[in-house]
Amino acid sequence: MRMISAILVLLALSACDRTRTADPSPPAAPAVEVREVAAADGYGQNGDDVNSVAFWSHPSVNFQSLLIAATGDGVKAFNIESGEEVASAPGPVTNLAVFYLGEGEIAQGYAIARAGDAYAVYAVANDAPALAPLIVTGAAPGADAFCISGGVLYEAGRDQLAAREIAVLTGGVVLSDARKVAAAPGVTSCHVDDRTGEVITIGKDGAIKRVDPSTGESFGLAFVDAATASALFLMTTPEPDNAAGGVIAVLTGASGVISLYDQTDGHALGAVRVKSTFDLDAVATAKTIAAGYGNYGGIYRDGALAVVTAGKGAPIRLVPWTGILDALKLTPGENVDPRTPQPVTETERVIDIEFAQP
């Protein structure tokens, strides 16, 4: 009887031990603290159908720089300093980007957008705020998303990254046929580093990659949650290195949270959300974002982040980049003038790394 009791005790202890060690629940991932930042200004009117924004840097007067918006009514340009709408062009457009041809004060800026099944290009006057539509010749857009730097337009989608040369002639723009740069399954957006010509792509699966357009080789930076929109902010690293650096910002639209990642190695820098102020509501949900890394004067002398809210009030909120750096306790470098980007001193940074799904 004693033997049977001892066996029963041992079996009970063994079962208890198995219960303790067979718990399948993995440890919870640490929560990322979302810091709050304040928007200093709001642009546009409540109810404006804003779907994309971009920054244009004035060649000589910082306070005359523009925030350009693509809306259901057309393209609108706002003076960053005053918030006043100073130029417009009719026609519904989407997917806006700004690029420059030339360098320094003589560089000419252009805004390019999707107008249905065609591209629309506008010359942005250097001397006075104006958006002059140009005639565009060339094939229709080959993908939903695009990005541009100098004379090359990159189309991201349809499982590839393609490039098209863009030539601005007297009164018009000519786009070449697309040439494949690299296979890019599920890519939803892209950005170009003006210093290196590298293309940053973001995929549906959350993969952020850096692509060398001359070879098609890619370097995997990070995996993130599905992105509603993204932006690239170019800057140098802090002293004493002053090497090429930058930040990739990824928006989760449903929550309005913007997560930031280092452009060089992909490590997470933190996350922010736009809080309410005495005259602007908090951004609870957002549609898109854009980064401006020029000197726009005043509190925006180190650049800005534009957030297009899906809520009420001014549809575009502008956050000083210094506010984001302060919230995340990041040491700033120098922002890059988009008209005369600093050359990169690093060499051969791009290597081929493919992500392996676990």
Secondary structure, DSSP 8 states (H G I E B T S, - for coil): -HHHHHHHHHHHHHHHHHHHH------------EEEEE--EEES-TT--EEEEEEE--SS-GGG-EEEEEETTEEEEEETTT--EEEEEES--EEEEEEEESSGGG-EEEEEEEETTEEEEEEE-SSS--EEEEEEES---SSSEEEEETTEEEEEETTEEEEEEEEEETTEEEE---EEEEE-TTEEEEEE-TTT--EEEEETT-EEEEE-TTT--EEEEEE-S--SEEEEEEEE-STTT--EEEEEEEEETTTTEEEEEETTT--EEEEEEEE--SSS---SSEEEEEEE-S--SGGGTT-EEEEEESSSS-SEEEEEHHHHHHHTT-----B--TTS------------------
